[in-house]
């Protein structure tokens, strides 16, 4: 159960921002503005590092795995769903 002050809700929110960007970059229509913006944000955005930190993950590791093609978008949604259920 989500308790005020434990930060789980905030971490879940920032994790959703991060997973949405990764999904847009990987699964977005190639060449679309959303896909290109998400890719650029993941590759070089300093904001991405801050969002990852707020989500409780290491942004540099996320970026390295993204650049290496080592992120499975199917697992992102499974993990996000489990995180959301845990926060309820």
C-alpha positions as a Markdown table, in Angstrom:
| # | Residue | x | y | z |
|---|---|---|---|---|
| 1 | Unk | 0.0 | 0.0 | 0.0 |
| 2 | Unk | 1.2 | 3.5 | -0.8 |
| 3 | Unk | 2.0 | 5.5 | 2.3 |
| 4 | Unk | 2.5 | 9.3 | 2.2 |
| 5 | Unk | 6.2 | 10.1 | 2.5 |
| 6 | Unk | 7.7 | 6.8 | 1.4 |
| 7 | Unk | 8.4 | 8.1 | -2.1 |
| 8 | Unk | 7.1 | 5.0 | -3.9 |
| 9 | Unk | 4.5 | 6.9 | -5.8 |
| 10 | Unk | 7.0 | 9.5 | -7.0 |
| 11 | Unk | 9.5 | 6.8 | -8.1 |
| 12 | Unk | 6.7 | 5.0 | -10.0 |
| 13 | Unk | 5.8 | 8.3 | -11.8 |
| 14 | Unk | 9.3 | 9.0 | -12.9 |
| 15 | Unk | 9.8 | 5.3 | -13.9 |
| 16 | Unk | 6.7 | 5.7 | -16.1 |
| 17 | Unk | 8.3 | 8.8 | -17.7 |
| 18 | Unk | 11.5 | 6.8 | -18.4 |
| 19 | Unk | 9.8 | 3.7 | -19.7 |
| 20 | Unk | 7.5 | 5.8 | -22.0 |
| 21 | Unk | 10.6 | 7.5 | -23.5 |
| 22 | Unk | 12.3 | 4.2 | -24.0 |
| 23 | Unk | 9.2 | 2.7 | -25.6 |
| 24 | Unk | 8.8 | 5.7 | -27.9 |
| 25 | Unk | 12.4 | 5.5 | -28.9 |
| 26 | Unk | 12.4 | 1.7 | -29.6 |
| 27 | Unk | 8.8 | 1.1 | -30.8 |
| 28 | Unk | 7.9 | 4.5 | -32.2 |
| 29 | Unk | 7.4 | 5.0 | -35.9 |
| 30 | Unk | 10.9 | 5.4 | -37.3 |
| 31 | Unk | 11.5 | 9.0 | -38.2 |
| 32 | Unk | 8.5 | 10.4 | -36.3 |
| 33 | Unk | 9.0 | 13.4 | -34.1 |
| 34 | Unk | 8.2 | 11.5 | -31.0 |
| 35 | Unk | 10.6 | 8.7 | -31.8 |
| 36 | Unk | 13.5 | 11.1 | -32.7 |
| 37 | Unk | 12.9 | 13.2 | -29.6 |
| 38 | Unk | 12.9 | 10.2 | -27.3 |
| 39 | Unk | 16.0 | 8.8 | -28.9 |
| 40 | Unk | 17.8 | 12.2 | -28.6 |
| 41 | Unk | 16.7 | 12.5 | -25.0 |
| 42 | Unk | 17.9 | 9.0 | -24.1 |
| 43 | Unk | 21.2 | 9.5 | -25.9 |
| 44 | Unk | 22.3 | 12.9 | -24.7 |
| 45 | Unk | 19.8 | 14.6 | -22.4 |
| 46 | Unk | 21.0 | 15.5 | -19.0 |
| 47 | Unk | 17.3 | 15.6 | -18.0 |
| 48 | Unk | 17.2 | 11.8 | -18.6 |
| 49 | Unk | 19.9 | 11.3 | -16.0 |
| 50 | Unk | 17.8 | 13.3 | -13.5 |
| 51 | Unk | 14.6 | 11.4 | -14.3 |
| 52 | Unk | 16.4 | 8.1 | -14.0 |
| 53 | Unk | 17.7 | 9.1 | -10.6 |
| 54 | Unk | 14.2 | 10.2 | -9.5 |
| 55 | Unk | 13.0 | 6.7 | -10.7 |
| 56 | Unk | 15.6 | 5.1 | -8.5 |
| 57 | Unk | 17.8 | 3.7 | -11.3 |
| 58 | Unk | 21.2 | 4.6 | -12.6 |
| 59 | Unk | 20.8 | 6.8 | -15.7 |
| 60 | Unk | 24.2 | 6.1 | -17.1 |
| 61 | Unk | 23.5 | 2.4 | -17.0 |
| 62 | Unk | 20.1 | 2.9 | -18.7 |
| 63 | Unk | 21.8 | 5.0 | -21.4 |
| 64 | Unk | 24.6 | 2.5 | -21.9 |
| 65 | Unk | 22.1 | -0.4 | -22.2 |
| 66 | Unk | 19.9 | 1.6 | -24.6 |
| 67 | Unk | 22.8 | 2.5 | -26.8 |
| 68 | Unk | 23.9 | -1.1 | -26.8 |
| 69 | Unk | 20.4 | -2.3 | -27.8 |
| 70 | Unk | 20.1 | -4.2 | -24.6 |
| 71 | Unk | 16.7 | -3.0 | -23.5 |
| 72 | Unk | 13.7 | -5.3 | -24.1 |
| 73 | Unk | 10.6 | -3.1 | -24.4 |
| 74 | Unk | 8.4 | -6.0 | -23.5 |
| 75 | Unk | 10.0 | -6.3 | -20.1 |
| 76 | Unk | 9.6 | -2.6 | -19.5 |
| 77 | Unk | 5.9 | -2.8 | -19.5 |
| 78 | Unk | 5.8 | -5.9 | -17.3 |
| 79 | Unk | 8.1 | -4.2 | -14.8 |
| 80 | Unk | 6.1 | -1.0 | -14.9 |
| 81 | Unk | 2.8 | -2.8 | -14.4 |
| 82 | Unk | 4.3 | -4.7 | -11.4 |
| 83 | Unk | 5.6 | -1.5 | -10.0 |
| 84 | Unk | 2.2 | 0.2 | -10.3 |
| 85 | Unk | 0.5 | -2.7 | -8.6 |
| 86 | Unk | 2.9 | -2.6 | -5.8 |
| 87 | Unk | 2.2 | 1.1 | -5.2 |
| 88 | Unk | -1.5 | 0.5 | -4.9 |
